[in-house]
Amino acid sequence: MMVISRRQFSALGAGAAAATLSGAPAARAATRRRKPAVRNVVLVHGAYADGSSWAKVIPLLQAAGMNVIAVQNPLTSLADDVAATNFALARQDAPTVLVAHSYGGTVISQAGLAPNVAALVYVAARAPEAGEDFAALSAKFPTPPVNSGIITSHGFKFLSQQAFLQDFANGVPRKEALELYAVQGPLSTPRPPRASPPGIRSRPGTPSRRTTAPSIPSLSASWPSG
């Protein structure tokens, strides 16, 4: 399986769009000989975030001629998040690449079964097997520092400002990190313990190179999907 970073994914998208849009006869002939380039991308965020976490990726893809939608996961349950992603997929009129970060990988592993999904891209994201208990898997690794900043209130979990800035958005300029903190999506505490059959088995899947995501233990981020 090829390994790419988020920046490389954007560059590949730009290259594909450039080839498709080129008016050169050779490019047009090559396009006729292969399947049409995928032009739709749906981005899925993780926990303690919202769709604006893709704000720097979206313009790069749009500049490459891609149609882009960032899902706003309600984070109330896995089923609700999958439903939100499926709704975004239903709005696409052609094959679509489904991209996720962190917990969003669990979401696209389910939503990836949609018939118009051409490929799945996991950006430092979870890719659970069917029946896998993520909590049990995580217990095999050191607890991420960000966990000490989790606050539970009224049935939801969210991160303290210190934990968000220091651990969750580590390396992000403070001004941007504060903006992301302001739109943090609280996570409902009752979560499904196990994953259902994953779409990764029926679609081409591409994991990304490890990026800074202190909320995911580095070893569990590279845990084999099977």
Sequence and secondary structure as in RCSB ss.txt:
>XXXX:A:sequence
MMVISRRQFSALGAGAAAATLSGAPAARAATRRRKPAVRNVVLVHGAYADGSSWAKVIPLLQAAGMNVIAVQNPL
TSLADDVAATNFALARQDAPTVLVAHSYGGTVISQAGLAPNVAALVYVAARAPEAGEDFAALSAKFPTPPVNSGI
ITSHGFKFLSQQAFLQDFANGVPRKEALELYAVQGPLSTPRPPRASPPGIRSRPGTPSRRTTAPSIPSLSASWPS
G
>XXXX:A:secstr
   B HHHHHHHHHHHHHHHH   HHHHHHHHHS     EEEEE  TT  GGGGTTTHHHHHHTT EEEE     
S HHHHHHHHHHHHHT SS EEEEEEETHHHHHHHHTTSTTEEEEEEEEE    TT BHHHHHTTS   GGGGGE
EEETTEEEE HHHIIIIITTTS HHHHHHHHHT   EES   SB  S GGGTS EEEB     TTS HHHHT   
 
